[in-house]
Amino acid sequence: MNRLLVFASGVLVLTGGPACAANTQFWNLTKDKIVSLQISPAGKANWGQNQTDNDPDHSVDPDERLKITGTPAGTYDVRFTDARGRTCTVANVVIDSGKIFSIDEAQLSKCSK
């Protein structure tokens, strides 16, 4: 029994635990390059780190995917700025650990320049 507990604990440490966002990705389905992308718990406006820092050129081209870090599974608001200077917020985006979530032009109703 103790060996099983030690093994299970080791697996959780190695995988980052059940809330780890390992391999979670954002897929940019908008028509513009995104130069800043932040995530907040839904309705909180508590914006986290700029996720584009996870990309070598610090941006996400159209149809490109971006690794998301530090974000456990849940429902979030996503705010981004694109290369044209447009800032958009998309509310209530479901992010599942290890899966891909996307934003497309049809979802962009709250944008400003």
C-alpha positions, -999 to +999 in steps of 0.1 A: +000+000+000+028+024+009+046+017-024+014+026-043+010+059-024+047+068-031+042+059-068+010+080-071+026+109-054+055+107-078+032+107-108+014+138-095+047+156-090+060+146-125+028+155-143+022+187-124-009+174-107-045+173-119-049+210-124-018+214-146-024+230-180+002+208-197-001+210-234-030+234-233-030+256-264-047+286-278-055+285-315-057+319-332-086+317-357-088+355-361-076+373-392-048+392-374-016+385-356-020+386-318+007+405-299-007+402-264-030+376-248-041+375-212-065+353-192-086+361-162-111+340-142-145+348-158-159+381-146-130+390-124-108+413-147-078+399-129-055+396-159-026+372-158+007+371-176+011+379-213+008+344-227+025+355-260+058+355-240+056+317-244+062+320-282+096+326-297+085+357-316+061+369-288+031+368-311+005+344-325-001+345-362-035+336-377-039+298-376-010+294-352-012+278-318+003+291-286+012+272-255-008+284-224+009+282-190-003+287-154-039+283-162-058+254-147-090+241-163-120+264-159-140+292-175-121+324-183-123+357-200-096+362-226-082+396-236-059+402-265-044+429-286-037+423-323-011+438-346-036+465-358-039+478-322-074+464-317-080+451-281-107+425-277-122+406-248-140+373-252-160+362-221-166+328-207-141+308-227-138+272-214-102+260-211-097+223-205-063+211-193-043+195-222-068+206-249-069+233-275-093+263-273-097+288-301-111+323-307-124+333-342-137+365-357-174+356-350-167+358-313-153+393-314-181+417-303-162+435-276-132+452-293-118+487-292-090+505-308 
